[in-house]
Amino acid sequence: MKNKMKQTSGKTHKRKFKIKGGIKGGGQFHYDYVFQKPSWQKSVNGLNNWVTFVKLKDTQLYATSIPSEDLYKCLANLSFYMHVKDIKRIISLQGCDIDDRHFTMNCHGRITPYKFDRNYESRMWIGMQSMYKEIQEDSYIDFQNHKIHDYTAGTLTTWFSLFNYNYMDPNQKTLIHCLAGFGRTGSILLLIFMYNNYNNHSEKHGELSEQFLGHTNGLDLFLELSVSFLDAIELDTSPENGKVNEDIGIFDIADIVKEVFDISNYSHANIFITRMNYIRICLGLNFGIKEIFLYKLWSSDTNSSFITPNTIFSSEGRKMDNIQLSEIETISSQVDNPYGITV
């Protein structure tokens, strides 16, 4: 934000602001807290850092993990996003605000639902608008929930909604997160990465009608796609803010790619297959492609040794002609839907 921080003789002057709304503890809040005590998530054993604050290259799309339930730590993260990174929109795939009483797992992954403020994040994000007069009327500041249950691919309707946001607008930098910021978040990063790739190369649109997207076999597609996706994600450690960037730098971007492309068993492979089907459908409809390859799911009795990077895109693939949304809805309503598509 303009005029929020000024550099003078190498020193950073941090502006103070008063917390409004009766947040626990009250008193003055300093940017020092933002820079020195981010609420980056930790793994169970405390050894691996969960901070997935990354950026998709050539876009205005960032990704991270869910902020802490601790309101001060949450506010520290949100302040960092809004006032340091100039992020305006947050999209939560964890969907804490969405009343989902058929799903027992709560926002932070514990089977103890409804024992804390489920909309703490969105309430604080929108509430931060009132803290500074100059951003109170900023229409770009937004919070959206698009719930995708953990260890699922989600619905095609949700993917269409996520696909339709503008992730290139510098006036509305977007941050997306799930719980840890790996699988679900990474899959949407992959969608936008592939969209940009095809959007910038119209001559490649015909590949969407091909089983291996222009590659010779499934292995070549799997390896090329995972490597190019890895190269498209970057750690964002600017501006230089000491402890914050040290923690960001701990994270290995390859962990996101590893989880998105996880085909270690039939369950994970089916999530990956469904996500790839969703990506093909989103891109195909966007670019007016009439003929799309959809990949079949593996059966539950599949020997995991048969699920390899070479077979994942080929052994059970079947070509579908003239795919339109109405036909996809018909497919998804089938009892034995072979493609994992749900709307």
C-alpha positions in Angstrom: 0.0 0.0 0.0 1.2 3.5 -0.7 2.6 5.5 2.2 2.3 2.5 4.5 6.0 2.0 4.8 8.8 4.4 4.1 12.5 3.7 3.9 14.8 6.2 5.5 18.5 5.7 6.1 18.0 2.0 5.8 15.4 1.9 8.6 11.8 0.7 8.2 9.2 2.9 9.9 6.2 0.8 10.9 2.8 2.5 11.2 0.7 1.6 14.2 -3.0 1.1 14.1 -5.7 0.4 16.6 -7.5 -3.0 16.5 -11.2 -2.6 16.3 -14.0 -5.0 17.2 -13.0 -6.3 20.6 -10.3 -8.7 19.5 -8.8 -10.6 22.4 -6.0 -8.7 24.1 -6.8 -5.3 22.6 -4.2 -2.6 22.7 -1.8 -1.5 20.0 -0.8 -3.8 17.2 2.6 -3.4 15.4 3.9 -4.5 12.0 6.7 -6.0 13.9 4.3 -8.8 14.8 3.6 -9.4 11.2 7.2 -9.6 10.2 8.5 -11.6 13.2 5.6 -13.9 14.2 3.8 -15.2 11.1 1.3 -18.0 11.8 2.9 -20.4 9.4 1.5 -23.9 10.0 3.8 -26.7 11.3 3.5 -30.4 10.7 2.6 -32.8 13.6 6.2 -33.5 14.4 7.1 -29.8 14.2 10.0 -30.5 11.8 8.5 -29.7 8.4 7.2 -26.2 7.6 3.8 -25.9 6.0 4.2 -22.3 4.8 3.1 -22.5 1.2 3.3 -18.8 0.5 4.0 -19.2 -3.2 3.2 -17.4 -6.4 2.2 -18.7 -9.8 4.6 -17.0 -12.3 3.2 -14.6 -14.8 0.0 -14.2 -12.8 -1.4 -12.3 -9.8 -2.2 -15.6 -8.0 -0.7 -16.5 -4.7 -1.2 -19.6 -2.6 -0.8 -20.5 1.1 -2.2 -22.6 4.0 -5.1 -21.7 6.3 -4.2 -19.0 8.9 -4.1 -19.9 12.6 -7.3 -19.9 14.7 -5.4 -17.6 17.1 -6.9 -14.2 16.2 -3.6 -12.3 16.7 -1.7 -14.7 14.5 -4.5 -14.7 12.0 -4.5 -10.9 11.9 -0.7 -10.9 11.5 -1.0 -13.0 8.4 -3.9 -11.1 7.0 -2.1 -7.8 7.6 1.0 -9.2 5.8 -1.2 -10.2 2.8 -3.2 -7.0 2.6 -0.6 -4.3 3.6 2.7 -5.9 2.5 1.7 -8.1 -0.5 -1.2 -5.9 -1.6 -3.4 -8.9 -1.9 -7.1 -8.0 -2.3 -9.0 -11.2 -2.7 -8.8 -14.4 -0.6 -10.4 -17.6 -1.9 -10.8 -20.4 0.7 -11.1 -23.9 -0.5 -11.5 -25.0 3.1 -14.8 -23.1 3.0 -15.0 -22.5 6.8 -18.0 -20.1 6.3 -20.0 -22.7 4.5 -22.4 -24.6 6.8 -21.7 -28.2 6.0 -23.3 -30.3 8.6 -22.8 -33.5 6.6 -19.1 -33.1 6.8 -17.7 -33.8 10.3 -14.1 -32.5 9.8 -13.8 -28.8 10.8 -11.7 -26.1 9.3 -8.4 -27.1 10.9 -8.7 -30.8 10.3 -10.0 -32.0 13.6 -13.1 -34.0 14.1 -14.5 -31.5 16.6 -16.9 -29.4 14.5 -18.6 -26.1 15.6 -16.4 -25.5 18.6 -14.8 -22.3 17.3 -15.6 -19.3 15.2 -15.9 -20.8 11.8 -15.9 -17.5 9.9 -13.0 -15.9 11.8 -10.9 -15.5 8.7 -13.4 -13.9 6.4 -14.8 -11.7 9.2 -11.3 -10.4 10.0 -10.4 -9.9 6.4 -13.4 -7.8 5.5 -13.2 -6.1 8.9 -9.6 -4.9 8.1 -11.1 -2.6 5.5 -12.4 -0.4 8.2 -9.0 0.0 9.8 -7.7 2.4 7.1 -9.8 5.1 5.7 -8.1 5.0 2.3 -9.1 1.4 1.7 -12.7 1.4 3.2 -14.1 2.0 -0.3 -11.8 -0.5 -2.1 -14.2 -2.6 -4.1 -11.5 -5.1 -4.9 -11.2 -6.4 -1.3 -13.1 -9.6 -1.3 -13.4 -13.0 0.4 -14.9 -16.0 -1.3 -15.5 -19.6 -0.1 -15.5 -22.5 -2.6 -15.4 -25.6 -0.5 -13.6 -28.7 -1.8 -13.5 -31.5 0.8 -10.1 -32.7 1.7 -8.9 -35.8 -0.2 -11.5 -35.2 -3.0 -11.4 -33.6 -6.4 -14.5 -31.4 -5.6 -17.3 -30.7 -8.1 -17.1 -29.5 -11.7 -19.4 -26.6 -10.6 -16.8 -25.5 -8.1 -14.0 -25.8 -10.7 -15.9 -23.7 -13.2 -16.4 -21.0 -10.5 -12.7 -21.0 -9.6 -11.7 -21.0 -13.3 -13.8 -17.9 -14.0 -11.9 -15.5 -11.7 -9.4 -13.1 -13.3 -6.0 -14.1 -11.9 -4.1 -11.6 -14.1 -5.5 -8.3 -12.7 -2.7 -6.4 -10.8 -5.5 -4.4 -9.1 -6.9 -7.5 -7.5 -4.1 -9.9 -6.5 -5.6 -13.2 -5.3 -4.6 -15.6 -2.6 -6.0 -19.1 -2.6 -5.7 -21.7 0.2 -7.1 -25.0 1.5 -5.7 -26.5 4.8 -2.0 -27.1 4.2 -1.9 -25.4 0.8 -0.8 -28.6 -1.1 -3.3 -30.8 -2.9 -6.5 -28.8 -3.4 -4.7 -25.5 -3.7 -2.0 -27.0 -6.0 -4.7 -28.5 -8.3 -6.2 -25.1 -8.9 -2.7 -23.6 -9.5 -2.3 -26.4 -12.1 -5.6 -25.4 -13.8 -4.6 -21.8 -14.1 -1.0 -22.7 -15.2 -2.4 -25.0 -18.0 -5.0 -22.3 -19.0 -2.2 -19.7 -19.4 -0.1 -22.2 -21.4 -2.9 -22.8 -23.9 -4.2 -19.2 -23.9 -0.8 -18.0 -24.9 -0.4 -20.7 -27.6 -3.6 -20.9 -29.7 -1.8 -23.3 -32.1 -1.8 -25.9 -29.2 -5.6 -25.9 -28.7 -6.0 -29.0 -30.8 -4.0 -30.9 -28.2 -7.0 -30.9 -25.9 -8.6 -33.4 -28.3 -5.6 -35.7 -28.0 -5.1 -38.4 -25.4 -1.6 -37.3 -24.4 -2.0 -33.6 -25.1 0.5 -33.6 -27.9 2.9 -36.0 -26.3 3.9 -39.5 -27.5 2.7 -41.4 -24.4 1.5 -41.0 -20.9 4.9 -41.1 -19.3 6.1 -38.1 -21.4 2.9 -36.2 -20.6 3.2 -36.9 -16.8 6.9 -36.0 -16.6 6.7 -32.9 -18.8 3.6 -31.5 -17.1 4.9 -32.1 -13.6 8.3 -30.5 -14.4 6.9 -27.5 -16.2 4.4 -27.0 -13.3 7.2 -27.1 -10.8 9.1 -24.4 -12.8 5.9 -22.2 -12.9 5.7 -21.9 -9.1 8.0 -19.6 -7.1 8.6 -18.6 -3.5 7.7 -15.0 -3.0 10.1 -13.5 -0.4 9.9 -9.8 -1.4 10.1 -7.3 0.2 13.0 -8.3 2.5 11.5 -8.7 6.0 13.9 -11.0 7.9 12.1 -13.7 9.8 9.1 -13.9 7.5 11.2 -14.6 4.5 13.4 -17.0 6.4 10.3 -19.1 7.2 8.9 -18.8 3.6 12.3 -19.9 2.3 12.1 -23.2 4.3 9.3 -24.5 2.1 10.1 -26.8 -0.8 7.8 -26.1 -3.8 8.3 -29.6 -5.0 6.0 -30.8 -2.1 3.1 -29.1 -3.8 3.8 -30.8 -7.1 4.4 -34.1 -5.4 1.0 -34.1 -3.8 -0.9 -32.9 -6.9 0.7 -35.6 -9.0 0.4 -38.3 -6.3 -0.7 -41.6 -7.9 0.8 -43.9 -5.2 -2.5 -45.8 -4.8 -5.8 -46.1 -6.6 -7.6 -43.6 -4.4 -5.0 -40.8 -5.0 -4.7 -41.8 -8.6 -8.5 -41.3 -9.1 -8.4 -37.9 -7.5 -5.6 -37.0 -9.9 -7.5 -38.4 -12.9 -10.7 -36.5 -11.9 -8.8 -33.3 -11.6 -7.2 -33.8 -15.0 -10.7 -34.4 -16.4 -12.0 -31.2 -14.9 -9.0 -29.3 -16.3 -9.7 -30.7 -19.8 -13.4 -29.8 -19.6 -12.7 -26.3 -18.3 -10.1 -25.6 -21.0 -12.1 -27.4 -23.7 -15.2 -25.4 -23.2 -13.3 -22.2 -22.8 -11.5 -22.6 -26.1 -14.4 -24.1 -28.0 -13.0 -27.6 -28.4 -15.6 -30.1 -29.5 -13.8 -33.3 -28.8 -12.2 -34.0 -25.5 -10.4 -37.0 -24.0 -11.6 -38.0 -20.6 -9.7 -40.6 -18.4 -11.5 -43.4 -16.6 -11.0 -44.1 -13.0 -9.2 -47.2 -11.6 -11.3 -49.8 -9.8 -10.8 -50.3 -6.1 -9.2 -53.8 -6.6 -6.5 -52.4 -8.9 -3.0 -53.5 -8.1 -1.2 -50.3 -7.3 1.9 -51.6 -9.2 -0.1 -51.1 -12.5 -0.7 -47.4 -11.7 2.4 -45.7 -13.1 3.2 -42.4 -14.9 3.1 -44.4 -18.1 -0.4 -45.9 -17.6 -2.2 -43.2 -15.7 -3.2 -41.4 -18.9 -3.7 -44.3 -21.2 -4.7 -47.8 -19.9 -8.4 -46.9 -19.4 -8.8 -43.8 -21.4 -11.8 -43.5 -23.8 -12.5 -40.8 -26.3 -15.8 -38.8 -25.9 -17.1 -36.8 -28.9 -18.6 -33.4 -28.8 -18.6 -32.9 -25.0 -20.9 -30.1 -23.9 -22.0 -29.2 -20.4 -25.4 -30.9 -20.8 -23.6 -34.1 -21.7 -21.3 -33.8 -18.7 -24.3 -33.4 -16.4 -25.7 -36.6 -17.9 -22.4 -38.4 -17.4 -22.1 -37.2 -13.8 -25.6 -38.5 -13.0 -24.8 -42.1 -14.0 -24.6 -44.5 -11.1 -21.3 -46.0 -12.5 -19.8 -42.7 -13.7 -16.4 -43.9 -15.0 -14.8 -40.4 -15.0 -15.3 -39.1 -11.4 -17.3 -36.1 -12.6 -19.8 -34.6 -10.2 -21.6 -31.4 -10.6 
